[in-house]
Amino acid sequence: MLEIPRLELLILFAMATGLPSCSQTRNAILVAHRGASHAAPENTVSSVKLAWEEGADAAEVDVRLTSDGKVLCCHDDSTGRTGNRDFVIAATPYRKLRSLDAGSWKSPRYAGEPFPLLDDVLAAVPPGKFILVEIKCGVEILPALETVIEKSGLLAKQVVFISFNAEVVAACRKRFPEHKAFWLTGFKKQPGGEIRPGTDEILASLEKTGASGLDCQAHDSVGRSLVRRLRKHGYEFHTWTVDDPAVARRFLRLGVDSITTNRPAWLRQQLPSEATPPRSGAPNGTNPESLPPL
């Protein structure tokens, strides 16, 4: 494993000694869930641009592969929920999808907003900002994804992959070794009362896939024991989707690396300023090489 940075060692010390004060939490990055989706239509260029306006450090979008090999931004496997017509994305060419209205469902202000290609979203990522690309399909998307990312001109550290599919995470780490890839998981209570996956299962999945870290549901079961073991093995620790300041504060005390939220500007206002310092462009001004860890 990589050597743990000094800041993370300080966090481990704070957790080991039971010191809970906010001054001992690491600075957390705020990630805009599907863009600033509380106010703008999810997974659109408008929602991603609004994320930057609201001071988000990163934006997250979902991607799927069209029948003609285009990488389209959409959460669902079909366009019916957020579009004016319903097509199964994997069975439909982009030429048929590009004229759909993906904005009117949210507000008349966004009438005519299209389902964007990932190319369009990456073009809207400024220096010093990140994009988290959640892969909602299988490994078949990776060749097309590679082409899009290479054309974007973004730094490898500006594009992070996330997926619930362990096979996809493992394939991303092999195909894009310079990019980080996080394994996503929620938590479910079993009939006997046990919460799954447990810590051992999580660590086994991270090791098997070669993931850079965990991006998990902001669940009550997540505590210091899990975080200590993640840090011990050099993994990053991220959480989704948090619009409750009390929940955000709890995860900040755990030392979370990023918090995904639908409301980045509002949530930042609710939290201690030292916990989520606002960033404008690249840290310290203009150098995108000095991006904070994600």
Stockholm file with secondary structure:
# STOCKHOLM 1.0

chainA/1-294         MLEIPRLELLILFAMATGLPSCSQTRNAILVAHRGASHAAPENTVSSVKLAWEEGADAAEVDVRLTSDGKVLCCHDDSTGRTGNRDFVIAATPYRKLRSLDAGSWKSPRYAGEPFPLLDDVLAAVPPGKFILVEIKCGVEILPALETVIEKSGLLAKQVVFISFNAEVVAACRKRFPEHKAFWLTGFKKQPGGEIRPGTDEILASLEKTGASGLDCQAHDSVGRSLVRRLRKHGYEFHTWTVDDPAVARRFLRLGVDSITTNRPAWLRQQLPSEATPPRSGAPNGTNPESLPPL
#=GR chainA/1-294 SS CCCCCHHHHHHHHHHHTTCCCGGGSCCCEEEEETTTTTTSCTTSHHHHHHHHHTTCSEEEEEEEECTTSCEEECSSSBSTTTSSSCCBGGGSCHHHHTTCCCSTTTCGGGTTCCCCBHHHHHTTCCTTCEEEEEECSCGGGHHHHHHHHHHHCCCGGGEEEEESCHHHHHHHHHHCTTSCEEEEECCEECTTSCEESCHHHHHHHHHHHTCSEEEEECCTTCCHHHHHHHHHTTCEEEEECCCCHHHHHHHHHHTCSEEEESCHHHHHHHSCTTTSCCCCSBTTBTCGGGCCCC
#=GC SS_cons         CCCCCHHHHHHHHHHHTTCCCGGGSCCCEEEEETTTTTTSCTTSHHHHHHHHHTTCSEEEEEEEECTTSCEEECSSSBSTTTSSSCCBGGGSCHHHHTTCCCSTTTCGGGTTCCCCBHHHHHTTCCTTCEEEEEECSCGGGHHHHHHHHHHHCCCGGGEEEEESCHHHHHHHHHHCTTSCEEEEECCEECTTSCEESCHHHHHHHHHHHTCSEEEEECCTTCCHHHHHHHHHTTCEEEEECCCCHHHHHHHHHHTCSEEEESCHHHHHHHSCTTTSCCCCSBTTBTCGGGCCCC
//
